[in-house]
């Protein structure tokens, strides 16, 4: 099985080659670093960016033509997923895509049965607050300012 970083690197090389074929301009195709490691950014090279890091309208229009969708002035961000990489590569090579990748970063868990649906139903608490017996004041009984008990005593 190929390592994930090879997939990202191969996608960068393929995107650069596809952009070279479809455009008379050069493009910057870079992989993210740190926590955005798998993401890919397609933009004009630094020599064609303005002082704020934005592309010119002509560069935006050229990338819009190539990708077949509106492009932000800071470029195209391709999420860290093989499905997105394949879809954007298809857009570069063909000008459109039949793929419709779904965001992986905000999927909500879908309950499998009615009992689970009741358990996951909204209850008025915040999205990240656990359903505990202490929810009337806080997530922990000793963290309320009027509590005189001390933990472990």
N, C-alpha and C positions, 0 to 999 in steps of 0.2 A: 504494500500500500504506500503511495507517495506521501511524503511529509507535507503538512499544510503550508509551510512557508514556500515550498517549491510551487504549489498551486498559485500562490499570490505572485511570486516572481515570474512564473510563466505567463500569467495573465497580464502583467505589466509589459513584458516583451511583446506579447501579441497585440495589445492595445496600441503600443507605440508603432508597430509595423502597420497596423490597420489605419491609424491616423495619417501616417506618412503616405499611404496609398490614396487616401480620400481627400487629402488637402495638400496645397503647395506650401503650407507653413509648417514650422516645427512646433511640437507641443511638449510640455513637461508632464510626464506621467510618473508619479512618485508613490511609493508605499508609505503608509503611516508609521509612526514610531511610538514606542511606549504603549499606552493603553489603546491607542488607535492603530495598532500594528497591522491588522489585516485589511484596513481600509485603503483605498486607492484614490488619489486626487489627480484629476486631469485639468490642467490649466495652461495658460500661455507661459512661455519661459520667462524668467525674472527680467530679462532685458525688455520685454514688451508689457510688463505690469506697471501701473502708475505708482506714485509714491505711497499709496495706501494698500497696495497689494491687489488691486482690482484689474481685471482685463478691460481692454477697450471694447467699445460696442461692436466693432468689426470682428474682433476675436470671439465675442459672445455669439454673434450671428453665425459665424463659421462653425463653432461647436454645436450650436442649435441645429444647423443643417445636417451635420454629421451624425449626431445622436438622435435626431428626430424628435426632440423634446426641448422645452425652454431650458436655458442654462443660466445659472446664477453668475453674478459678476466675479465671484471668487472661484469659479470653476465647477467641475462635476465631482461629487463625492460618491464613490462606489463602495457600498457597505461590505463588511468582511464576511462574505458568504459566497460559496461557489455558484449558487443560483443567481445572485446579482452579477457576479463577474461574467458568467455565461451570457446573461441578458444584455449587458452593456457591450460585450465583445460582438454579439450578434448585431446590435445597433450600429457599431462602428463598421462592421463588414458589409451589412446590407442596408443600413439606414432605418431599419425598423426591427421589431422583435415580436415573436409570438409568445414569448415567455412573460410571466407575470409573477416575479418573486414576491414573497410576502415578508414583511418585517419580522425578524426573529427576536428583536430586543424588547417588544412590548406585548408578547402573547399573554393572554390571561388564561389561567387554567380552566378548562371546561369540565364540569362535573359529569361523571359517568352515569349517575342514577339520581333519582329524586331525593334520596336521603342526603347525598352529597350536595345537591342543589340547595337544600335547606341550610346545610352547614355553611355553604359559601355565599349565602344571600347577604346583601348589604344590611347592616344593622344600625347605621347611624354613626358608628365609630369611624375614625379615619381609616383610610385604605391600609395603612401599615400598623395599626394598633391591634394587638392580639385580643382575642375574646377571653378575658380573664375575669376572675371574681372581683378584682380590684379596680375595674374600669370606671367606677364612679368618681374617683379622684385622680388616680394615676395608674401606671403600670405596676407599681410596687407599693404595698401598704406603708412602708417606712419612709417613703419619699415625700409624703404629704407634709406641708409645713406645720400642721397642728398636731401631728403624731408625736406622742411623748415616749413611745416605746423605742428601744434601741435594739438593733439587730444583734443577736447572739448574747444578750444579757438577760 
